[in-house]
Amino acid sequence: MITIDEFNAIVSELLDELPEEFFRELCGGVIVSESLAVPDYARGNDLYTMGVYKVFSGVRQIIVFKGSFDRVYPQADAEEARVLLRGILRHEFRHHLEFLGGIHHAGSLEAEDERKKQAYLARHLDADEK
């Protein structure tokens, strides 16, 4: 398991890879939280939030959850973490850019995440009925 300092350093390096335009209106920045984040709709110890794009009171912010990362990828070394975190950050930045662009149609990441949520809930509903 990588340390919080290593985690922060990797996130910082990955943010440096991104074009400056990606940060437009991201006034709350990118925050690393040591928390384990579980979605409110999770039905067991099988679903964790790795990152989230939040908009509140005019503030736009990305939060990456190290606690969730550690739970899902406890054996990840620095190189594995870099690859995984790159994907997490790009996912959250896509949410940010789509939000800025007013993109909320069926092909949006927001819609894709909702479809995944509904599929997860359907799997658990099916399992509950058995």
N, CA, C and O atoms as a GROMACS GRO file, in nm:
protein
  520
    1MET      N    1   0.085  -0.118   0.000
    1MET     CA    2   0.000   0.000   0.000
    1MET      C    3   0.090   0.124   0.000
    1MET      O    4   0.185   0.134   0.077
    2ILE      N    5   0.058   0.217  -0.086
    2ILE     CA    6   0.140   0.338  -0.092
    2ILE      C    7   0.099   0.435   0.020
    2ILE      O    8  -0.014   0.433   0.068
    3THR      N    9   0.191   0.517   0.060
    3THR     CA   10   0.165   0.613   0.168
    3THR      C   11   0.083   0.732   0.114
    3THR      O   12   0.070   0.750  -0.007
    4ILE      N   13   0.030   0.810   0.205
    4ILE     CA   14  -0.045   0.929   0.166
    4ILE      C   15   0.046   1.027   0.093
    4ILE      O   16   0.003   1.094  -0.001
    5ASP      N   17   0.172   1.037   0.136
    5ASP     CA   18   0.266   1.127   0.067
    5ASP      C   19   0.292   1.082  -0.076
    5ASP      O   20   0.297   1.164  -0.168
    6GLU      N   21   0.309   0.950  -0.096
    6GLU     CA   22   0.328   0.897  -0.231
    6GLU      C   23   0.203   0.920  -0.316
    6GLU      O   24   0.212   0.958  -0.433
    7PHE      N   25   0.088   0.898  -0.255
    7PHE     CA   26  -0.040   0.916  -0.324
    7PHE      C   27  -0.054   1.061  -0.370
    7PHE      O   28  -0.087   1.087  -0.486
    8ASN      N   29  -0.029   1.154  -0.278
    8ASN     CA   30  -0.038   1.297  -0.313
    8ASN      C   31   0.060   1.334  -0.423
    8ASN      O   32   0.027   1.412  -0.513
    9ALA      N   33   0.181   1.280  -0.416
    9ALA     CA   34   0.282   1.311  -0.518
    9ALA      C   35   0.239   1.260  -0.655
    9ALA      O   36   0.257   1.328  -0.756
   10ILE      N   37   0.183   1.140  -0.659
   10ILE     CA   38   0.136   1.084  -0.786
   10ILE      C   39   0.022   1.168  -0.842
   10ILE      O   40   0.020   1.201  -0.960
   11VAL      N   41  -0.074   1.204  -0.757
   11VAL     CA   42  -0.186   1.288  -0.803
   11VAL      C   43  -0.132   1.420  -0.858
   11VAL      O   44  -0.175   1.465  -0.964
   12SER      N   45  -0.038   1.480  -0.788
   12SER     CA   46   0.020   1.607  -0.834
   12SER      C   47   0.087   1.592  -0.970
   12SER      O   48   0.069   1.675  -1.058
   13GLU      N   49   0.164   1.485  -0.987
   13GLU     CA   50   0.230   1.460  -1.115
   13GLU      C   51   0.128   1.441  -1.228
   13GLU      O   52   0.146   1.492  -1.338
   14LEU      N   53   0.022   1.368  -1.198
   14LEU     CA   54  -0.081   1.343  -1.299
   14LEU      C   55  -0.156   1.471  -1.335
   14LEU      O   56  -0.193   1.490  -1.451
   15LEU      N   57  -0.177   1.557  -1.239
   15LEU     CA   58  -0.244   1.685  -1.268
   15LEU      C   59  -0.156   1.771  -1.357
   15LEU      O   60  -0.206   1.846  -1.441
   16ASP      N   61  -0.026   1.761  -1.340
   16ASP     CA   62   0.066   1.837  -1.424
   16ASP      C   63   0.061   1.794  -1.570
   16ASP      O   64   0.101   1.870  -1.658
   17GLU      N   65   0.013   1.672  -1.597
   17GLU     CA   66   0.001   1.622  -1.734
   17GLU      C   67  -0.115   1.688  -1.810
   17GLU      O   68  -0.116   1.691  -1.933
   18LEU      N   69  -0.210   1.740  -1.736
   18LEU     CA   70  -0.333   1.790  -1.798
   18LEU      C   71  -0.319   1.933  -1.848
   18LEU      O   72  -0.246   2.013  -1.789
   19PRO      N   73  -0.388   1.965  -1.957
   19PRO     CA   74  -0.384   2.102  -2.009
   19PRO      C   75  -0.447   2.200  -1.909
   19PRO      O   76  -0.540   2.165  -1.836
   20GLU      N   77  -0.396   2.319  -1.907
   20GLU     CA   78  -0.446   2.422  -1.815
   20GLU      C   79  -0.596   2.445  -1.831
   20GLU      O   80  -0.666   2.472  -1.733
   21GLU      N   81  -0.645   2.433  -1.953
   21GLU     CA   82  -0.788   2.456  -1.980
   21GLU      C   83  -0.878   2.361  -1.899
   21GLU      O   84  -0.992   2.396  -1.869
   22PHE      N   85  -0.829   2.243  -1.866
   22PHE     CA   86  -0.910   2.148  -1.788
   22PHE      C   87  -0.946   2.204  -1.650
   22PHE      O   88  -1.046   2.164  -1.591
   23PHE      N   89  -0.865   2.295  -1.600
   23PHE     CA   90  -0.883   2.348  -1.465
   23PHE      C   91  -0.973   2.472  -1.462
   23PHE      O   92  -1.001   2.527  -1.355
   24ARG      N   93  -1.019   2.515  -1.580
   24ARG     CA   94  -1.104   2.634  -1.589
   24ARG      C   95  -1.228   2.614  -1.502
   24ARG      O   96  -1.300   2.514  -1.514
   25GLU      N   97  -1.252   2.708  -1.416
   25GLU     CA   98  -1.368   2.713  -1.326
   25GLU      C   99  -1.370   2.599  -1.223
   25GLU      O  100  -1.472   2.576  -1.160
   26LEU      N  101  -1.259   2.530  -1.206
   26LEU     CA  102  -1.249   2.428  -1.101
   26LEU      C  103  -1.195   2.497  -0.976
   26LEU      O  104  -1.086   2.467  -0.928
   27CYS      N  105  -1.277   2.590  -0.925
   27CYS     CA  106  -1.232   2.680  -0.819
   27CYS      C  107  -1.206   2.609  -0.686
   27CYS      O  108  -1.136   2.663  -0.600
   28GLY      N  109  -1.263   2.489  -0.666
   28GLY     CA  110  -1.238   2.414  -0.544
   28GLY      C  111  -1.118   2.322  -0.555
   28GLY      O  112  -1.078   2.258  -0.458
   29GLY      N  113  -1.061   2.317  -0.675
   29GLY     CA  114  -0.940   2.238  -0.697
   29GLY      C  115  -0.962   2.089  -0.692
   29GLY      O  116  -1.075   2.039  -0.696
   30VAL      N  117  -0.851   2.019  -0.681
   30VAL     CA  118  -0.850   1.873  -0.668
   30VAL      C  119  -0.799   1.842  -0.528
   30VAL      O  120  -0.689   1.884  -0.490
   31ILE      N  121  -0.878   1.770  -0.453
   31ILE     CA  122  -0.850   1.740  -0.313
   31ILE      C  123  -0.830   1.590  -0.298
   31ILE      O  124  -0.902   1.510  -0.358
   32VAL      N  125  -0.732   1.551  -0.218
   32VAL     CA  126  -0.715   1.411  -0.181
   32VAL      C  127  -0.770   1.396  -0.040
   32VAL      O  128  -0.730   1.467   0.052
   33SER      N  129  -0.863   1.302  -0.025
   33SER     CA  130  -0.920   1.271   0.105
   33SER      C  131  -0.872   1.132   0.146
   33SER      O  132  -0.864   1.042   0.062
   34GLU      N  133  -0.841   1.114   0.271
   34GLU     CA  134  -0.801   0.982   0.319
   34GLU      C  135  -0.921   0.894   0.351
   34GLU      O  136  -0.904   0.781   0.397
   35SER      N  137  -1.040   0.944   0.327
   35SER     CA  138  -1.163   0.872   0.361
   35SER      C  139  -1.190   0.753   0.272
   35SER      O  140  -1.146   0.746   0.157
   36LEU      N  141  -1.263   0.660   0.328
   36LEU     CA  142  -1.322   0.550   0.255
   36LEU      C  143  -1.462   0.597   0.219
   36LEU      O  144  -1.544   0.621   0.308
   37ALA      N  145  -1.491   0.612   0.091
   37ALA     CA  146  -1.621   0.665   0.048
   37ALA      C  147  -1.706   0.554  -0.010
   37ALA      O  148  -1.664   0.482  -0.101
   38VAL      N  149  -1.826   0.540   0.044
   38VAL     CA  150  -1.920   0.438   0.000
   38VAL      C  151  -2.045   0.510  -0.050
   38VAL      O  152  -2.102   0.592   0.022
   39PRO      N  153  -2.089   0.480  -0.172
   39PRO     CA  154  -2.210   0.545  -0.221
   39PRO      C  155  -2.330   0.511  -0.133
   39PRO      O  156  -2.337   0.401  -0.077
   40ASP      N  157  -2.423   0.602  -0.122
   40ASP     CA  158  -2.540   0.579  -0.036
   40ASP      C  159  -2.627   0.464  -0.086
   40ASP      O  160  -2.708   0.411  -0.010
   41TYR      N  161  -2.614   0.427  -0.211
   41TYR     CA  162  -2.695   0.318  -0.266
   41TYR      C  163  -2.624   0.182  -0.261
   41TYR      O  164  -2.681   0.082  -0.306
   42ALA      N  165  -2.503   0.176  -0.207
   42ALA     CA  166  -2.430   0.049  -0.199
   42ALA      C  167  -2.507  -0.050  -0.113
   42ALA      O  168  -2.566  -0.013  -0.012
   43ARG      N  169  -2.506  -0.175  -0.154
   43ARG     CA  170  -2.581  -0.278  -0.084
   43ARG      C  171  -2.494  -0.371   0.000
   43ARG      O  172  -2.545  -0.463   0.063
   44GLY      N  173  -2.365  -0.348   0.000
   44GLY     CA  174  -2.274  -0.433   0.075
   44GLY      C  175  -2.135  -0.372   0.072
   44GLY      O  176  -2.118  -0.255   0.036
   45ASN      N  177  -2.038  -0.450   0.110
   45ASN     CA  178  -1.899  -0.404   0.107
   45ASN      C  179  -1.838  -0.433  -0.029
   45ASN      O  180  -1.730  -0.492  -0.039
   46ASP      N  181  -1.908  -0.392  -0.135
   46ASP     CA  182  -1.862  -0.426  -0.269
   46ASP      C  183  -1.857  -0.306  -0.362
   46ASP      O  184  -1.837  -0.322  -0.483
   47LEU      N  185  -1.876  -0.186  -0.309
   47LEU     CA  186  -1.878  -0.068  -0.396
   47LEU      C  187  -1.821   0.052  -0.321
   47LEU      O  188  -1.864   0.085  -0.211
   48TYR      N  189  -1.722   0.114  -0.384
   48TYR     CA  190  -1.655   0.228  -0.323
   48TYR      C  191  -1.640   0.339  -0.425
   48TYR      O  192  -1.626   0.313  -0.544
   49THR      N  193  -1.645   0.461  -0.378
   49THR     CA  194  -1.626   0.578  -0.464
   49THR      C  195  -1.479   0.614  -0.464
   49THR      O  196  -1.422   0.646  -0.360
   50MET      N  197  -1.419   0.611  -0.582
   50MET     CA  198  -1.276   0.643  -0.596
   50MET      C  199  -1.255   0.793  -0.609
   50MET      O  200  -1.155   0.847  -0.560
   51GLY      N  201  -1.349   0.858  -0.674
   51GLY     CA  202  -1.340   1.002  -0.694
   51GLY      C  203  -1.479   1.056  -0.718
   51GLY      O  204  -1.571   0.983  -0.752
   52VAL      N  205  -1.492   1.186  -0.700
   52VAL     CA  206  -1.621   1.249  -0.722
   52VAL      C  207  -1.598   1.392  -0.771
   52VAL      O  208  -1.505   1.460  -0.730
   53TYR      N  209  -1.687   1.433  -0.860
   53TYR     CA  210  -1.690   1.572  -0.906
   53TYR      C  211  -1.808   1.635  -0.837
   53TYR      O  212  -1.922   1.590  -0.853
   54LYS      N  213  -1.782   1.740  -0.760
   54LYS     CA  214  -1.888   1.805  -0.682
   54LYS      C  215  -1.907   1.949  -0.728
   54LYS      O  216  -1.812   2.020  -0.760
   55VAL      N  217  -2.033   1.989  -0.730
   55VAL     CA  218  -2.069   2.128  -0.756
   55VAL      C  219  -2.160   2.168  -0.641
   55VAL      O  220  -2.267   2.111  -0.621
   56PHE      N  221  -2.116   2.269  -0.565
   56PHE     CA  222  -2.197   2.315  -0.452
   56PHE      C  223  -2.171   2.463  -0.430
   56PHE      O  224  -2.056   2.507  -0.427
   57SER      N  225  -2.276   2.538  -0.413
   57SER     CA  226  -2.267   2.682  -0.387
   57SER      C  227  -2.171   2.753  -0.483
   57SER      O  228  -2.095   2.841  -0.443
   58GLY      N  229  -2.176   2.714  -0.609
   58GLY     CA  230  -2.091   2.776  -0.709
   58GLY      C  231  -1.948   2.725  -0.711
   58GLY      O  232  -1.867   2.770  -0.792
   59VAL      N  233  -1.916   2.632  -0.624
   59VAL     CA  234  -1.781   2.575  -0.617
   59VAL      C  235  -1.779   2.443  -0.694
   59VAL      O  236  -1.867   2.359  -0.678
   60ARG      N  237  -1.678   2.428  -0.777
   60ARG     CA  238  -1.658   2.303  -0.852
   60ARG      C  239  -1.529   2.241  -0.802
   60ARG      O  240  -1.426   2.308  -0.793
   61GLN      N  241  -1.536   2.112  -0.769
   61GLN     CA  242  -1.423   2.048  -0.702
   61GLN      C  243  -1.418   1.899  -0.737
   61GLN      O  244  -1.521   1.836  -0.760
   62ILE      N  245  -1.298   1.845  -0.741
   62ILE     CA  246  -1.277   1.701  -0.758
   62ILE      C  247  -1.214   1.649  -0.629
   62ILE      O  248  -1.119   1.707  -0.577
   63ILE      N  249  -1.268   1.539  -0.581
   63ILE     CA  250  -1.213   1.475  -0.462
   63ILE      C  251  -1.174   1.332  -0.499
   63ILE      O  252  -1.252   1.260  -0.560
   64VAL      N  253  -1.054   1.293  -0.461
   64VAL     CA  254  -1.005   1.157  -0.481
   64VAL      C  255  -0.992   1.094  -0.343
   64VAL      O  256  -0.933   1.153  -0.252
   65PHE      N  257  -1.048   0.973  -0.327
   65PHE     CA  258  -1.054   0.909  -0.197
   65PHE      C  259  -0.947   0.800  -0.182
   65PHE      O  260  -0.959   0.691  -0.238
   66LYS      N  261  -0.842   0.831  -0.107
   66LYS     CA  262  -0.735   0.734  -0.085
   66LYS      C  263  -0.783   0.612  -0.008
   66LYS      O  264  -0.740   0.500  -0.036
   67GLY      N  265  -0.872   0.633   0.087
   67GLY     CA  266  -0.924   0.520   0.164
   67GLY      C  267  -0.994   0.418   0.074
   67GLY      O  268  -0.977   0.298   0.092
   68SER      N  269  -1.072   0.466  -0.020
   68SER     CA  270  -1.139   0.377  -0.115
   68SER      C  271  -1.036   0.309  -0.205
   68SER      O  272  -1.045   0.189  -0.231
   69PHE      N  273  -0.939   0.387  -0.252
   69PHE     CA  274  -0.834   0.333  -0.338
   69PHE      C  275  -0.761   0.220  -0.265
   69PHE      O  276  -0.739   0.113  -0.322
   70ASP      N  277  -0.725   0.243  -0.140
   70ASP     CA  278  -0.654   0.142  -0.061
   70ASP      C  279  -0.739   0.016  -0.041
   70ASP      O  280  -0.687  -0.095  -0.041
   71ARG      N  281  -0.869   0.034  -0.024
   71ARG     CA  282  -0.957  -0.081  -0.003
   71ARG      C  283  -0.965  -0.167  -0.130
   71ARG      O  284  -0.963  -0.290  -0.123
   72VAL      N  285  -0.975  -0.102  -0.244
   72VAL     CA  286  -0.992  -0.175  -0.370
   72VAL      C  287  -0.858  -0.225  -0.426
   72VAL      O  288  -0.852  -0.332  -0.486
   73TYR      N  289  -0.753  -0.146  -0.407
   73TYR     CA  290  -0.621  -0.180  -0.463
   73TYR      C  291  -0.514  -0.183  -0.354
   73TYR      O  292  -0.419  -0.106  -0.360
   74PRO      N  293  -0.529  -0.270  -0.254
   74PRO     CA  294  -0.434  -0.267  -0.141
   74PRO      C  295  -0.291  -0.304  -0.179
   74PRO      O  296  -0.197  -0.266  -0.110
   75GLN      N  297  -0.274  -0.377  -0.286
   75GLN     CA  298  -0.139  -0.421  -0.325
   75GLN      C  299  -0.076  -0.332  -0.431
   75GLN      O  300   0.035  -0.360  -0.477
   76ALA      N  301  -0.144  -0.224  -0.470
   76ALA     CA  302  -0.092  -0.138  -0.577
   76ALA      C  303   0.038  -0.072  -0.536
   76ALA      O  304   0.048  -0.010  -0.430
   77ASP      N  305   0.138  -0.086  -0.622
   77ASP     CA  306   0.263  -0.014  -0.600
   77ASP      C  307   0.250   0.122  -0.670
   77ASP      O  308   0.146   0.155  -0.725
   78ALA      N  309   0.357   0.200  -0.666
   78ALA     CA  310   0.350   0.336  -0.720
   78ALA      C  311   0.314   0.338  -0.869
   78ALA      O  312   0.236   0.422  -0.913
   79GLU      N  313   0.371   0.246  -0.946
   79GLU     CA  314   0.343   0.246  -1.090
   79GLU      C  315   0.198   0.206  -1.120
   79GLU      O  316   0.134   0.267  -1.205
   80GLU      N  317   0.148   0.104  -1.050
   80GLU     CA  318   0.008   0.064  -1.067
   80GLU      C  319  -0.084   0.178  -1.023
   80GLU      O  320  -0.183   0.209  -1.090
   81ALA      N  321  -0.050   0.240  -0.911
   81ALA     CA  322  -0.130   0.351  -0.860
   81ALA      C  323  -0.136   0.465  -0.962
   81ALA      O  324  -0.241   0.526  -0.981
   82ARG      N  325  -0.025   0.492  -1.026
   82ARG     CA  326  -0.019   0.600  -1.126
   82ARG      C  327  -0.117   0.572  -1.241
   82ARG      O  328  -0.191   0.661  -1.283
   83VAL      N  329  -0.119   0.449  -1.289
   83VAL     CA  330  -0.209   0.412  -1.398
   83VAL      C  331  -0.355   0.422  -1.353
   83VAL      O  332  -0.439   0.479  -1.423
   84LEU      N  333  -0.384   0.368  -1.237
   84LEU     CA  334  -0.521   0.369  -1.186
   84LEU      C  335  -0.568   0.511  -1.156
   84LEU      O  336  -0.680   0.548  -1.190
   85LEU      N  337  -0.483   0.589  -1.092
   85LEU     CA  338  -0.520   0.727  -1.059
   85LEU      C  339  -0.536   0.813  -1.183
   85LEU      O  340  -0.620   0.904  -1.185
   86ARG      N  341  -0.458   0.787  -1.286
   86ARG     CA  342  -0.475   0.860  -1.411
   86ARG      C  343  -0.618   0.840  -1.463
   86ARG      O  344  -0.684   0.935  -1.505
   87GLY      N  345  -0.665   0.716  -1.459
   87GLY     CA  346  -0.801   0.687  -1.504
   87GLY      C  347  -0.906   0.754  -1.416
   87GLY      O  348  -1.004   0.808  -1.468
   88ILE      N  349  -0.886   0.751  -1.286
   88ILE     CA  350  -0.981   0.814  -1.193
   88ILE      C  351  -0.987   0.964  -1.218
   88ILE      O  352  -1.095   1.021  -1.228
   89LEU      N  353  -0.872   1.028  -1.227
   89LEU     CA  354  -0.869   1.173  -1.247
   89LEU      C  355  -0.929   1.212  -1.381
   89LEU      O  356  -1.003   1.310  -1.390
   90ARG      N  357  -0.900   1.138  -1.484
   90ARG     CA  358  -0.955   1.172  -1.616
   90ARG      C  359  -1.106   1.153  -1.618
   90ARG      O  360  -1.178   1.228  -1.685
   91HIS      N  361  -1.155   1.054  -1.547
   91HIS     CA  362  -1.299   1.034  -1.533
   91HIS      C  363  -1.363   1.158  -1.470
   91HIS      O  364  -1.462   1.211  -1.520
   92GLU      N  365  -1.305   1.202  -1.359
   92GLU     CA  366  -1.363   1.317  -1.288
   92GLU      C  367  -1.348   1.446  -1.369
   92GLU      O  368  -1.438   1.531  -1.367
   93PHE      N  369  -1.238   1.462  -1.438
   93PHE     CA  370  -1.223   1.581  -1.523
   93PHE      C  371  -1.321   1.578  -1.639
   93PHE      O  372  -1.367   1.683  -1.684
   94ARG      N  373  -1.353   1.460  -1.688
   94ARG     CA  374  -1.455   1.453  -1.794
   94ARG      C  375  -1.589   1.502  -1.740
   94ARG      O  376  -1.662   1.574  -1.809
   95HIS      N  377  -1.622   1.462  -1.617
   95HIS     CA  378  -1.745   1.515  -1.555
   95HIS      C  379  -1.740   1.667  -1.552
   95HIS      O  380  -1.838   1.734  -1.587
   96HIS      N  381  -1.628   1.722  -1.510
   96HIS     CA  382  -1.614   1.867  -1.500
   96HIS      C  383  -1.632   1.934  -1.636
   96HIS      O  384  -1.707   2.031  -1.649
   97LEU      N  385  -1.564   1.883  -1.735
   97LEU     CA  386  -1.572   1.944  -1.868
   97LEU      C  387  -1.711   1.929  -1.929
   97LEU      O  388  -1.760   2.020  -1.995
   98GLU      N  389  -1.774   1.815  -1.908
   98GLU     CA  390  -1.911   1.798  -1.958
   98GLU      C  391  -2.007   1.892  -1.884
   98GLU      O  392  -2.098   1.947  -1.945
   99PHE      N  393  -1.986   1.909  -1.755
   99PHE     CA  394  -2.071   2.002  -1.680
   99PHE      C  395  -2.057   2.143  -1.736
   99PHE      O  396  -2.156   2.212  -1.758
  100LEU      N  397  -1.933   2.186  -1.758
  100LEU     CA  398  -1.910   2.320  -1.813
  100LEU      C  399  -1.972   2.335  -1.951
  100LEU      O  400  -2.020   2.442  -1.986
  101GLY      N  401  -1.971   2.226  -2.028
  101GLY     CA  402  -2.026   2.230  -2.163
  101GLY      C  403  -2.175   2.206  -2.168
  101GLY      O  404  -2.234   2.209  -2.276
  102GLY      N  405  -2.237   2.183  -2.053
  102GLY     CA  406  -2.382   2.159  -2.050
  102GLY      C  407  -2.420   2.025  -2.112
  102GLY      O  408  -2.531   2.011  -2.164
  103ILE      N  409  -2.331   1.930  -2.108
  103ILE     CA  410  -2.356   1.799  -2.170
  103ILE      C  411  -2.421   1.706  -2.068
  103ILE      O  412  -2.359   1.666  -1.970
  104HIS      N  413  -2.546   1.671  -2.095
  104HIS     CA  414  -2.622   1.584  -2.004
  104HIS      C  415  -2.703   1.480  -2.082
  104HIS      O  416  -2.796   1.422  -2.027
  105HIS      N  417  -2.669   1.457  -2.207
  105HIS     CA  418  -2.747   1.365  -2.291
  105HIS      C  419  -2.709   1.219  -2.264
  105HIS      O  420  -2.624   1.190  -2.179
  106ALA      N  421  -2.773   1.129  -2.336
  106ALA     CA  422  -2.755   0.986  -2.314
  106ALA      C  423  -2.611   0.940  -2.333
  106ALA      O  424  -2.572   0.837  -2.276
  107GLY      N  425  -2.530   1.011  -2.410
  107GLY     CA  426  -2.392   0.973  -2.432
  107GLY      C  427  -2.295   1.033  -2.332
  107GLY      O  428  -2.174   1.012  -2.343
  108SER      N  429  -2.346   1.106  -2.236
  108SER     CA  430  -2.258   1.173  -2.139
  108SER      C  431  -2.208   1.074  -2.034
  108SER      O  432  -2.265   0.967  -2.015
  109LEU      N  433  -2.101   1.113  -1.968
  109LEU     CA  434  -2.047   1.032  -1.859
  109LEU      C  435  -2.147   1.025  -1.743
  109LEU      O  436  -2.159   0.922  -1.677
  110GLU      N  437  -2.217   1.133  -1.720
  110GLU     CA  438  -2.320   1.135  -1.617
  110GLU      C  439  -2.425   1.025  -1.644
  110GLU      O  440  -2.464   0.952  -1.552
  111ALA      N  441  -2.470   1.014  -1.769
  111ALA     CA  442  -2.568   0.912  -1.806
  111ALA      C  443  -2.507   0.772  -1.796
  111ALA      O  444  -2.574   0.678  -1.752
  112GLU      N  445  -2.381   0.758  -1.838
  112GLU     CA  446  -2.313   0.629  -1.829
  112GLU      C  447  -2.301   0.584  -1.684
  112GLU      O  448  -2.327   0.467  -1.652
  113ASP      N  449  -2.263   0.674  -1.595
  113ASP     CA  450  -2.254   0.641  -1.452
  113ASP      C  451  -2.390   0.600  -1.397
  113ASP      O  452  -2.399   0.508  -1.316
  114GLU      N  453  -2.496   0.668  -1.439
  114GLU     CA  454  -2.630   0.634  -1.393
  114GLU      C  455  -2.670   0.494  -1.442
  114GLU      O  456  -2.731   0.418  -1.368
  115ARG      N  457  -2.635   0.460  -1.566
  115ARG     CA  458  -2.664   0.325  -1.617
  115ARG      C  459  -2.590   0.220  -1.535
  115ARG      O  460  -2.646   0.115  -1.503
  116LYS      N  461  -2.466   0.247  -1.501
  116LYS     CA  462  -2.388   0.153  -1.419
  116LYS      C  463  -2.450   0.138  -1.280
  116LYS      O  464  -2.456   0.028  -1.225
  117LYS      N  465  -2.495   0.249  -1.224
  117LYS     CA  466  -2.561   0.245  -1.093
  117LYS      C  467  -2.687   0.158  -1.100
  117LYS      O  468  -2.710   0.074  -1.013
  118GLN      N  469  -2.768   0.180  -1.203
  118GLN     CA  470  -2.892   0.103  -1.216
  118GLN      C  471  -2.863  -0.046  -1.238
  118GLN      O  472  -2.936  -0.131  -1.187
  119ALA      N  473  -2.759  -0.077  -1.314
  119ALA     CA  474  -2.721  -0.217  -1.335
  119ALA      C  475  -2.676  -0.280  -1.204
  119ALA      O  476  -2.711  -0.394  -1.174
  120TYR      N  477  -2.599  -0.206  -1.126
  120TYR     CA  478  -2.556  -0.254  -0.994
  120TYR      C  479  -2.677  -0.284  -0.906
  120TYR      O  480  -2.686  -0.390  -0.844
  121LEU      N  481  -2.771  -0.189  -0.901
  121LEU     CA  482  -2.890  -0.207  -0.818
  121LEU      C  483  -2.974  -0.324  -0.867
  121LEU      O  484  -3.030  -0.398  -0.786
  122ALA      N  485  -2.984  -0.342  -0.997
  122ALA     CA  486  -3.060  -0.454  -1.052
  122ALA      C  487  -2.996  -0.587  -1.015
  122ALA      O  488  -3.066  -0.682  -0.981
  123ARG      N  489  -2.863  -0.595  -1.020
  123ARG     CA  490  -2.794  -0.718  -0.980
  123ARG      C  491  -2.823  -0.751  -0.834
  123ARG      O  492  -2.843  -0.867  -0.799
  124HIS      N  493  -2.824  -0.650  -0.751
  124HIS     CA  494  -2.850  -0.674  -0.608
  124HIS      C  495  -2.996  -0.707  -0.583
  124HIS      O  496  -3.027  -0.785  -0.493
  125LEU      N  497  -3.085  -0.648  -0.661
  125LEU     CA  498  -3.227  -0.681  -0.648
  125LEU      C  499  -3.249  -0.826  -0.688
  125LEU      O  500  -3.322  -0.899  -0.620
  126ASP      N  501  -3.185  -0.869  -0.797
  126ASP     CA  502  -3.195  -1.009  -0.841
  126ASP      C  503  -3.141  -1.102  -0.736
  126ASP      O  504  -3.200  -1.207  -0.710
  127ALA      N  505  -3.028  -1.066  -0.673
  127ALA     CA  506  -2.967  -1.150  -0.570
  127ALA      C  507  -3.056  -1.156  -0.445
  127ALA      O  508  -3.065  -1.260  -0.380
  128ASP      N  509  -3.122  -1.044  -0.413
  128ASP     CA  510  -3.211  -1.040  -0.296
  128ASP      C  511  -3.333  -1.129  -0.316
  128ASP      O  512  -3.387  -1.183  -0.219
  129GLU      N  513  -3.376  -1.143  -0.441
  129GLU     CA  514  -3.496  -1.223  -0.470
  129GLU      C  515  -3.468  -1.372  -0.470
  129GLU      O  516  -3.562  -1.452  -0.466
  130LYS      N  517  -3.342  -1.410  -0.475
  130LYS     CA  518  -3.307  -1.554  -0.479
  130LYS      C  519  -3.305  -1.615  -0.342
  130LYS      O  520  -3.278  -1.734  -0.328
   0.00000   0.00000   0.00000
